[in-house]
């Protein structure tokens, strides 16, 4: 493809194709991310998790319920504010979180191995530039869930 074939629509299409493949490739994407966040930050409130992951409260609750049922997390009322629920890893969840982090690293190494270190730096710079711009773009803003 020469430079004349590139348009913003074409770039968006390619971006979506890569995103779709990446989502298919990453196992346990939603749950794995929650496990990794808890591994990184320790106990978080359900609201903090919803804010970080940008998931609707109902969607996050379903995921946490499943994760609790298999023994990866515990949910208890926050002692300082009974309206909040604290989410923490269990020992089984800690092991699963470490496994998810290793899988994420392997996936990232595999997906980006086609790029040189310089190309990875360029891509990182471009993605950050897009992210910063898109956050300010009204078309990219997500509507907050009604309380």
N, CA and C atoms as a LAMMPS dump frame, in Angstrom:
ITEM: TIMESTEP
0
ITEM: NUMBER OF ATOMS
441
ITEM: BOX BOUNDS ff ff ff
-5.0000000000000000e+02 5.0000000000000000e+02
-5.0000000000000000e+02 5.0000000000000000e+02
-5.0000000000000000e+02 5.0000000000000000e+02
ITEM: ATOMS id mol type element x y z
1 1 1 N 0.848 -1.175 0
2 1 2 C 0 0 0
3 1 3 C 0.891 1.235 0
4 2 1 N 0.671 2.152 -0.914
5 2 2 C 1.447 3.388 -0.898
6 2 3 C 0.722 4.439 -0.063
7 3 1 N 1.384 5.555 0.17
8 3 2 C 0.856 6.585 1.058
9 3 3 C -0.475 7.165 0.589
10 4 1 N -0.763 7.133 -0.696
11 4 2 C -2.014 7.702 -1.195
12 4 3 C -3.219 6.855 -0.789
13 5 1 N -2.995 5.608 -0.397
14 5 2 C -4.092 4.728 0.007
15 5 3 C -4.509 4.921 1.465
16 6 1 N -3.805 5.771 2.198
17 6 2 C -4.095 5.939 3.618
18 6 3 C -5.05 7.109 3.827
19 7 1 N -6.149 6.837 4.5
20 7 2 C -7.108 7.87 4.873
21 7 3 C -7.482 7.632 6.331
22 8 1 N -8.058 8.625 6.996
23 8 2 C -8.497 8.396 8.372
24 8 3 C -9.47 7.215 8.493
25 9 1 N -10.335 7.029 7.514
26 9 2 C -11.264 5.89 7.537
27 9 3 C -10.511 4.568 7.452
28 10 1 N -9.499 4.524 6.605
29 10 2 C -8.677 3.325 6.471
30 10 3 C -7.933 3.04 7.779
31 11 1 N -7.386 4.082 8.401
32 11 2 C -6.685 3.918 9.676
33 11 3 C -7.636 3.395 10.757
34 12 1 N -8.834 3.947 10.795
35 12 2 C -9.811 3.491 11.783
36 12 3 C -10.158 2.022 11.562
37 13 1 N -10.318 1.636 10.321
38 13 2 C -10.608 0.246 9.993
39 13 3 C -9.47 -0.672 10.445
40 14 1 N -8.232 -0.273 10.165
41 14 2 C -7.084 -1.077 10.578
42 14 3 C -6.98 -1.138 12.103
43 15 1 N -7.245 -0.015 12.753
44 15 2 C -7.206 0.035 14.213
45 15 3 C -8.234 -0.931 14.797
46 16 1 N -9.432 -0.925 14.247
47 16 2 C -10.486 -1.831 14.717
48 16 3 C -10.12 -3.286 14.471
49 17 1 N -9.539 -3.584 13.321
50 17 2 C -9.126 -4.958 13.021
51 17 3 C -8.082 -5.438 14.036
52 18 1 N -7.097 -4.601 14.318
53 18 2 C -6.075 -4.969 15.301
54 18 3 C -6.694 -5.133 16.689
55 19 1 N -7.576 -4.226 17.055
56 19 2 C -8.233 -4.298 18.355
57 19 3 C -9.05 -5.583 18.487
58 20 1 N -9.776 -5.919 17.431
59 20 2 C -10.591 -7.137 17.443
60 20 3 C -9.707 -8.377 17.62
61 21 1 N -8.62 -8.455 16.867
62 21 2 C -7.708 -9.598 16.994
63 21 3 C -7.074 -9.652 18.377
64 22 1 N -6.709 -8.495 18.902
65 22 2 C -6.107 -8.444 20.235
66 22 3 C -7.084 -8.929 21.288
67 23 1 N -8.327 -8.523 21.198
68 23 2 C -9.334 -8.964 22.175
69 23 3 C -9.57 -10.47 22.086
70 24 1 N -9.559 -11.01 20.867
71 24 2 C -9.739 -12.458 20.69
72 24 3 C -8.543 -13.234 21.232
73 25 1 N -7.365 -12.649 21.124
74 25 2 C -6.136 -13.316 21.525
75 25 3 C -5.987 -13.368 23.039
76 26 1 N -6.434 -12.327 23.714
77 26 2 C -6.224 -12.227 25.161
78 26 3 C -7.286 -13.023 25.906
79 27 1 N -6.853 -14.073 26.548
80 27 2 C -7.754 -14.903 27.337
81 27 3 C -8.051 -14.194 28.655
82 28 1 N -9.242 -14.422 29.191
83 28 2 C -9.636 -13.845 30.476
84 28 3 C -9.476 -12.334 30.499
85 29 1 N -9.752 -11.67 29.397
86 29 2 C -9.458 -10.246 29.313
87 29 3 C -10.1 -9.442 30.45
88 30 1 N -11.396 -9.542 30.629
89 30 2 C -12.067 -8.756 31.656
90 30 3 C -11.679 -9.168 33.053
91 31 1 N -11.772 -10.45 33.334
92 31 2 C -11.432 -10.953 34.661
93 31 3 C -9.937 -10.835 34.919
94 32 1 N -9.153 -11.118 33.9
95 32 2 C -7.704 -11.015 34.044
96 32 3 C -7.277 -9.61 34.403
97 33 1 N -7.91 -8.624 33.784
98 33 2 C -7.578 -7.228 34.083
99 33 3 C -7.917 -6.895 35.532
100 34 1 N -9.066 -7.348 35.992
101 34 2 C -9.463 -7.093 37.379
102 34 3 C -8.476 -7.766 38.332
103 35 1 N -8.115 -8.998 38.044
104 35 2 C -7.151 -9.713 38.884
105 35 3 C -5.809 -8.971 38.912
106 36 1 N -5.349 -8.514 37.746
107 36 2 C -4.073 -7.796 37.682
108 36 3 C -4.143 -6.465 38.429
109 37 1 N -5.273 -5.776 38.35
110 37 2 C -5.433 -4.518 39.088
111 37 3 C -5.365 -4.753 40.59
112 38 1 N -6.022 -5.808 41.057
113 38 2 C -5.983 -6.13 42.483
114 38 3 C -4.584 -6.561 42.909
115 39 1 N -3.885 -7.265 42.031
116 39 2 C -2.5 -7.654 42.312
117 39 3 C -1.626 -6.407 42.446
118 40 1 N -1.835 -5.448 41.568
119 40 2 C -1.026 -4.223 41.562
120 40 3 C -1.368 -3.287 42.721
121 41 1 N -2.662 -3.112 42.996
122 41 2 C -3.104 -2.096 43.953
123 41 3 C -3.513 -2.647 45.314
124 42 1 N -3.684 -3.944 45.426
125 42 2 C -4.215 -4.503 46.667
126 42 3 C -5.725 -4.353 46.675
127 43 1 N -6.302 -4.25 47.839
128 43 2 C -7.753 -4.117 47.966
129 43 3 C -8.224 -2.808 47.339
130 44 1 N -9.278 -2.921 46.523
131 44 2 C -9.922 -1.755 45.92
132 44 3 C -11.413 -1.846 46.2
133 45 1 N -12.08 -0.696 46.201
134 45 2 C -13.527 -0.736 46.321
135 45 3 C -14.12 -1.088 44.961
136 46 1 N -15.339 -1.565 44.988
137 46 2 C -16.018 -1.904 43.745
138 46 3 C -16.154 -0.649 42.881
139 47 1 N -16.394 0.495 43.499
140 47 2 C -16.495 1.749 42.753
141 47 3 C -15.165 2.11 42.105
142 48 1 N -14.058 1.925 42.83
143 48 2 C -12.746 2.204 42.243
144 48 3 C -12.501 1.31 41.027
145 49 1 N -12.862 0.028 41.146
146 49 2 C -12.703 -0.891 40.02
147 49 3 C -13.553 -0.462 38.832
148 50 1 N -14.771 -0.031 39.094
149 50 2 C -15.659 0.43 38.021
150 50 3 C -15.06 1.659 37.334
151 51 1 N -14.505 2.572 38.12
152 51 2 C -13.902 3.778 37.549
153 51 3 C -12.666 3.443 36.72
154 52 1 N -11.801 2.591 37.24
155 52 2 C -10.562 2.241 36.541
156 52 3 C -10.855 1.482 35.25
157 53 1 N -11.757 0.514 35.332
158 53 2 C -12.041 -0.339 34.168
159 53 3 C -13.05 0.278 33.221
160 54 1 N -13.723 1.326 33.655
161 54 2 C -14.769 1.999 32.88
162 54 3 C -15.885 1.027 32.492
163 55 1 N -16.211 0.163 33.437
164 55 2 C -17.316 -0.779 33.233
165 55 3 C -18.548 -0.264 33.962
166 56 1 N -19.693 -0.59 33.409
167 56 2 C -20.945 -0.275 34.101
168 56 3 C -20.985 -1.074 35.394
169 57 1 N -21.616 -0.519 36.386
170 57 2 C -21.705 -1.154 37.701
171 57 3 C -22.297 -2.56 37.605
172 58 1 N -23.358 -2.715 36.827
173 58 2 C -24.013 -4.027 36.696
174 58 3 C -23.091 -5.048 36.035
175 59 1 N -22.354 -4.623 35.017
176 59 2 C -21.428 -5.51 34.314
177 59 3 C -20.319 -5.957 35.258
178 60 1 N -19.75 -5 35.985
179 60 2 C -18.685 -5.32 36.923
180 60 3 C -19.204 -6.246 38.027
181 61 1 N -20.394 -5.989 38.524
182 61 2 C -20.965 -6.84 39.58
183 61 3 C -21.09 -8.288 39.128
184 62 1 N -21.514 -8.489 37.885
185 62 2 C -21.621 -9.857 37.348
186 62 3 C -20.266 -10.537 37.311
187 63 1 N -19.257 -9.813 36.838
188 63 2 C -17.916 -10.386 36.768
189 63 3 C -17.392 -10.722 38.158
190 64 1 N -17.582 -9.796 39.092
191 64 2 C -17.097 -10.024 40.455
192 64 3 C -17.831 -11.186 41.124
193 65 1 N -19.114 -11.305 40.845
194 65 2 C -19.89 -12.416 41.399
195 65 3 C -19.33 -13.758 40.934
196 66 1 N -19.01 -13.849 39.642
197 66 2 C -18.451 -15.081 39.112
198 66 3 C -17.074 -15.346 39.726
199 67 1 N -16.266 -14.312 39.827
200 67 2 C -14.92 -14.457 40.38
201 67 3 C -14.97 -14.854 41.863
202 68 1 N -15.952 -14.338 42.56
203 68 2 C -16.13 -14.705 43.963
204 68 3 C -16.602 -16.159 44.076
205 69 1 N -17.473 -16.586 43.171
206 69 2 C -18.016 -17.949 43.232
207 69 3 C -16.946 -19.01 42.984
208 70 1 N -15.9 -18.673 42.228
209 70 2 C -14.819 -19.628 41.998
210 70 3 C -13.677 -19.45 42.998
211 71 1 N -13.835 -18.489 43.915
212 71 2 C -12.875 -18.337 44.995
213 71 3 C -11.664 -17.461 44.7
214 72 1 N -11.738 -16.594 43.697
215 72 2 C -10.597 -15.744 43.361
216 72 3 C -10.577 -14.444 44.152
217 73 1 N -11.756 -13.967 44.572
218 73 2 C -11.845 -12.7 45.303
219 73 3 C -12.792 -12.84 46.484
220 74 1 N -12.682 -11.882 47.393
221 74 2 C -13.683 -11.72 48.445
222 74 3 C -14.238 -10.309 48.313
223 75 1 N -15.495 -10.158 48.704
224 75 2 C -16.131 -8.844 48.734
225 75 3 C -16.729 -8.66 50.12
226 76 1 N -16.323 -7.583 50.784
227 76 2 C -16.851 -7.27 52.113
228 76 3 C -17.137 -5.781 52.192
229 77 1 N -18.08 -5.416 53.056
230 77 2 C -18.4 -3.993 53.238
231 77 3 C -17.175 -3.263 53.784
232 78 1 N -16.945 -2.086 53.236
233 78 2 C -15.84 -1.241 53.672
234 78 3 C -16.119 -0.783 55.103
235 79 1 N -15.142 -0.93 55.98
236 79 2 C -15.329 -0.575 57.393
237 79 3 C -15.511 0.93 57.598
238 80 1 N -14.832 1.734 56.78
239 80 2 C -14.928 3.184 56.928
240 80 3 C -16.219 3.741 56.336
241 81 1 N -16.725 3.106 55.275
242 81 2 C -17.933 3.578 54.599
243 81 3 C -18.736 2.359 54.175
244 82 1 N -19.751 2.046 54.919
245 82 2 C -20.537 0.82 54.705
246 82 3 C -21.23 0.779 53.342
247 83 1 N -21.271 1.913 52.637
248 83 2 C -21.876 1.925 51.302
249 83 3 C -20.947 1.33 50.257
250 84 1 N -19.666 1.26 50.575
251 84 2 C -18.674 0.731 49.64
252 84 3 C -18.367 -0.733 49.919
253 85 1 N -18.03 -1.446 48.87
254 85 2 C -17.649 -2.854 48.968
255 85 3 C -16.164 -2.963 48.624
256 86 1 N -15.396 -3.569 49.535
257 86 2 C -13.974 -3.814 49.282
258 86 3 C -13.818 -5.136 48.543
259 87 1 N -12.973 -5.121 47.526
260 87 2 C -12.692 -6.312 46.73
261 87 3 C -11.212 -6.646 46.926
262 88 1 N -10.939 -7.903 47.294
263 88 2 C -9.561 -8.337 47.535
264 88 3 C -9.341 -9.723 46.944
265 89 1 N -8.096 -10.002 46.622
266 89 2 C -7.726 -11.328 46.112
267 89 3 C -7.66 -12.339 47.244
268 90 1 N -8.073 -13.552 46.953
269 90 2 C -7.831 -14.681 47.847
270 90 3 C -6.477 -15.278 47.448
271 91 1 N -6.033 -16.308 48.152
272 91 2 C -4.791 -16.977 47.759
273 91 3 C -4.926 -17.561 46.356
274 92 1 N -6.094 -18.161 46.07
275 92 2 C -6.332 -18.708 44.731
276 92 3 C -6.357 -17.585 43.693
277 93 1 N -6.919 -16.445 44.055
278 93 2 C -6.968 -15.293 43.168
279 93 3 C -5.589 -14.71 42.917
280 94 1 N -4.752 -14.724 43.941
281 94 2 C -3.384 -14.244 43.793
282 94 3 C -2.635 -15.101 42.772
283 95 1 N -2.793 -16.406 42.881
284 95 2 C -2.153 -17.313 41.916
285 95 3 C -2.691 -17.069 40.513
286 96 1 N -4.011 -16.899 40.389
287 96 2 C -4.626 -16.652 39.082
288 96 3 C -4.195 -15.303 38.524
289 97 1 N -4.043 -14.291 39.383
290 97 2 C -3.599 -12.962 38.949
291 97 3 C -2.176 -13.025 38.409
292 98 1 N -1.309 -13.763 39.075
293 98 2 C 0.072 -13.916 38.596
294 98 3 C 0.088 -14.648 37.261
295 99 1 N -0.769 -15.651 37.126
296 99 2 C -0.899 -16.376 35.856
297 99 3 C -1.397 -15.441 34.752
298 100 1 N -2.39 -14.604 35.065
299 100 2 C -2.935 -13.65 34.086
300 100 3 C -1.875 -12.641 33.667
301 101 1 N -1.052 -12.201 34.614
302 101 2 C 0.014 -11.239 34.293
303 101 3 C 1.059 -11.885 33.395
304 102 1 N 1.415 -13.128 33.663
305 102 2 C 2.372 -13.832 32.805
306 102 3 C 1.804 -14.039 31.403
307 103 1 N 0.542 -14.397 31.317
308 103 2 C -0.112 -14.581 30.021
309 103 3 C -0.151 -13.267 29.247
310 104 1 N -0.433 -12.193 29.934
311 104 2 C -0.469 -10.872 29.294
312 104 3 C 0.907 -10.511 28.735
313 105 1 N 1.956 -10.773 29.511
314 105 2 C 3.314 -10.488 29.066
315 105 3 C 3.673 -11.322 27.841
316 106 1 N 3.348 -12.611 27.878
317 106 2 C 3.623 -13.485 26.726
318 106 3 C 2.868 -13.003 25.486
319 107 1 N 1.605 -12.636 25.663
320 107 2 C 0.787 -12.163 24.546
321 107 3 C 1.367 -10.878 23.969
322 108 1 N 1.703 -9.927 24.841
323 108 2 C 2.263 -8.655 24.376
324 108 3 C 3.579 -8.882 23.633
325 109 1 N 4.441 -9.736 24.195
326 109 2 C 5.716 -10.029 23.528
327 109 3 C 5.474 -10.615 22.144
328 110 1 N 4.514 -11.512 22.045
329 110 2 C 4.216 -12.154 20.767
330 110 3 C 3.603 -11.17 19.773
331 111 1 N 2.624 -10.39 20.217
332 111 2 C 1.932 -9.471 19.319
333 111 3 C 2.841 -8.374 18.775
334 112 1 N 3.78 -7.906 19.592
335 112 2 C 4.616 -6.784 19.178
336 112 3 C 6.017 -7.195 18.742
337 113 1 N 6.268 -8.5 18.658
338 113 2 C 7.599 -8.973 18.27
339 113 3 C 7.95 -8.617 16.826
340 114 1 N 6.959 -8.355 16.011
341 114 2 C 7.196 -7.982 14.615
342 114 3 C 7.799 -6.578 14.497
343 115 1 N 7.677 -5.773 15.549
344 115 2 C 8.173 -4.397 15.529
345 115 3 C 9.548 -4.311 16.189
346 116 1 N 10.406 -3.474 15.62
347 116 2 C 11.701 -3.196 16.253
348 116 3 C 11.45 -2.369 17.517
349 117 1 N 12.475 -2.235 18.336
350 117 2 C 12.359 -1.412 19.544
351 117 3 C 12 0.024 19.156
352 118 1 N 12.628 0.541 18.111
353 118 2 C 12.334 1.899 17.643
354 118 3 C 10.878 2.014 17.175
355 119 1 N 10.387 1.029 16.459
356 119 2 C 8.992 1.049 16.001
357 119 3 C 8.034 0.953 17.189
358 120 1 N 8.391 0.173 18.2
359 120 2 C 7.558 0.087 19.397
360 120 3 C 7.493 1.436 20.106
361 121 1 N 8.621 2.132 20.171
362 121 2 C 8.634 3.486 20.777
363 121 3 C 7.754 4.436 19.978
364 122 1 N 7.874 4.379 18.648
365 122 2 C 7.063 5.246 17.784
366 122 3 C 5.57 4.941 17.972
367 123 1 N 5.239 3.655 17.99
368 123 2 C 3.835 3.262 18.17
369 123 3 C 3.322 3.739 19.524
370 124 1 N 4.131 3.573 20.556
371 124 2 C 3.73 4.028 21.886
372 124 3 C 3.471 5.53 21.887
373 125 1 N 4.349 6.283 21.265
374 125 2 C 4.18 7.736 21.185
375 125 3 C 2.893 8.099 20.427
376 126 1 N 2.661 7.447 19.313
377 126 2 C 1.475 7.72 18.501
378 126 3 C 0.206 7.346 19.266
379 127 1 N 0.2 6.191 19.916
380 127 2 C -0.983 5.768 20.67
381 127 3 C -1.261 6.722 21.823
382 128 1 N -0.227 7.181 22.511
383 128 2 C -0.425 8.133 23.606
384 128 3 C -0.988 9.448 23.077
385 129 1 N -0.472 9.888 21.943
386 129 2 C -0.96 11.125 21.318
387 129 3 C -2.439 10.988 20.947
388 130 1 N -2.807 9.849 20.372
389 130 2 C -4.212 9.6 20.036
390 130 3 C -5.071 9.564 21.289
391 131 1 N -4.609 8.846 22.309
392 131 2 C -5.375 8.733 23.549
393 131 3 C -5.63 10.112 24.157
394 132 1 N -4.581 10.905 24.254
395 132 2 C -4.729 12.247 24.839
396 132 3 C -5.725 13.084 24.038
397 133 1 N -5.644 13.013 22.724
398 133 2 C -6.55 13.775 21.867
399 133 3 C -7.979 13.248 21.958
400 134 1 N -8.116 11.929 21.913
401 134 2 C -9.451 11.334 21.928
402 134 3 C -10.158 11.572 23.261
403 135 1 N -9.414 11.674 24.334
404 135 2 C -10.055 11.941 25.63
405 135 3 C -10.74 13.303 25.637
406 136 1 N -10.231 14.218 24.854
407 136 2 C -10.808 15.566 24.779
408 136 3 C -11.909 15.657 23.73
409 137 1 N -12.041 14.639 22.892
410 137 2 C -12.993 14.647 21.789
411 137 3 C -14.379 14.252 22.292
412 138 1 N -15.392 15.114 22.095
413 138 2 C -16.751 14.79 22.572
414 138 3 C -17.302 13.493 21.965
415 139 1 N -16.861 13.113 20.775
416 139 2 C -17.346 11.877 20.161
417 139 3 C -16.868 10.627 20.904
418 140 1 N -15.787 10.765 21.67
419 140 2 C -15.194 9.611 22.353
420 140 3 C -15.598 9.516 23.82
421 141 1 N -16.312 10.49 24.312
422 141 2 C -16.7 10.466 25.73
423 141 3 C -17.791 9.448 25.965
424 142 1 N -17.615 8.675 27.026
425 142 2 C -18.636 7.702 27.406
426 142 3 C -19.607 8.375 28.355
427 143 1 N -20.857 8.048 28.176
428 143 2 C -21.867 8.565 29.082
429 143 3 C -21.779 7.779 30.388
430 144 1 N -21.868 8.493 31.497
431 144 2 C -21.861 7.852 32.805
432 144 3 C -23.194 7.162 33.041
433 145 1 N -23.126 6.039 33.72
434 145 2 C -24.334 5.287 34.058
435 145 3 C -25.157 6.062 35.057
436 146 1 N -26.451 6.009 34.902
437 146 2 C -27.362 6.672 35.845
438 146 3 C -27.272 5.961 37.187
439 147 1 N -27.297 6.732 38.317
440 147 2 C -27.217 6.082 39.638
441 147 3 C -28.431 5.257 39.965
